[in-house]
Amino acid sequence: MVNQSQDAEKIATYDVETLFETEMPTRNFTVVEAEAWLNNVCENEDLDPISVSRQKLPSNIEGLALFENWCIKVPKNKVSQHTLLHELAHFACANRGHGREFRSQLVTLHRRYTSLSHAAALHQLFVASGLSVNPLIATS
C-alpha cells in the first residue's frame, strides 16, 4: 500500500522529470523502433527483452510498465527515450516505486544510453528538489 510520503515522492519525481524533459529532450522512437532499441538495452543490462506496444492510456500517462506481461504500454506511436528509460528503471529495481533506488537507476541508464550531460542534468534536478539519489559516477 502506498502511503502519503511515497505518493508525495512520486509526484515530486514526476515533476522533476517533466522539467528535465523540457530542458533536455531525448530522441523519439516509433513503437517498432522503441522495442528494437530497448531490446539492445535490455541485453546490455542483462534483463529479459521487454515488449513495447500501444494501448489507450489516460492523457497524463506517457508509459506504463506491466510486470506481469513484461511489457511497456505507450499511448501513441511515438515514445521518448526518456519514457523508455523511466519504465526500464522500474524493471531493473527491486523496489518498483519512485524512490531513491529508482531515481538512481534512471540516472545511471541516462548515463549509459543517452549522455553524461543528460544524466548530470537529471541528477542535479533531483538533488535541487530535495530528492535523494546516489552520486553520479562519470564512467560507465
TAHUGI-V116708 format. One record per backbone hydrogen bond with DSSP energy under -1.0 kcal/mol. CO is the residue of the C=O (numbers start at 0). NH is the residue of the N-H. E is the energy in kcal/mol with one decimal. If there is no record, write none. Layout:
# TAHUGI-V116708
CO/NH/E, CO/NH/E
This chain:
# TAHUGI-V116708
2/6/-2.3, 3/7/-2.6, 4/8/-2.2, 5/9/-2.3, 6/10/-2.3, 7/11/-2.6, 8/12/-2.4, 9/13/-2.5, 10/14/-2.5, 11/15/-2.2, 12/16/-2.3, 13/17/-2.4, 14/18/-2.0, 15/19/-2.8, 16/20/-2.6, 17/21/-1.4, 18/22/-2.3, 19/23/-3.6, 26/80/-2.8, 28/78/-2.5, 29/33/-3.1, 30/34/-2.2, 31/35/-1.8, 32/36/-2.8, 33/37/-2.9, 34/38/-2.3, 35/39/-1.4, 36/40/-1.9, 37/41/-3.1, 38/42/-2.1, 39/43/-2.1, 40/44/-2.1, 41/46/-2.9, 42/45/-1.0, 50/71/-2.9, 52/73/-2.4, 57/60/-2.2, 63/72/-2.7, 65/70/-1.9, 69/50/-1.6, 70/65/-3.1, 71/52/-2.2, 72/63/-1.9, 73/54/-2.1, 78/28/-2.8, 79/83/-2.0, 80/84/-2.4, 81/85/-2.8, 82/86/-2.4, 83/87/-2.6, 84/88/-2.3, 85/89/-1.1, 86/90/-1.4, 87/91/-2.0, 98/102/-2.7, 99/103/-2.8, 100/104/-2.3, 101/105/-2.7, 102/106/-2.4, 103/107/-2.3, 104/108/-2.6, 105/109/-2.3, 106/110/-2.3, 107/111/-2.1, 108/112/-2.7, 109/113/-2.2, 109/114/-1.4, 114/118/-2.2, 115/119/-3.0, 116/120/-2.3, 117/121/-2.5, 118/122/-2.7, 119/123/-2.7, 120/124/-2.3, 121/125/-2.4, 122/126/-2.5, 123/127/-2.8, 124/128/-1.4, 125/130/-2.7, 126/129/-1.9
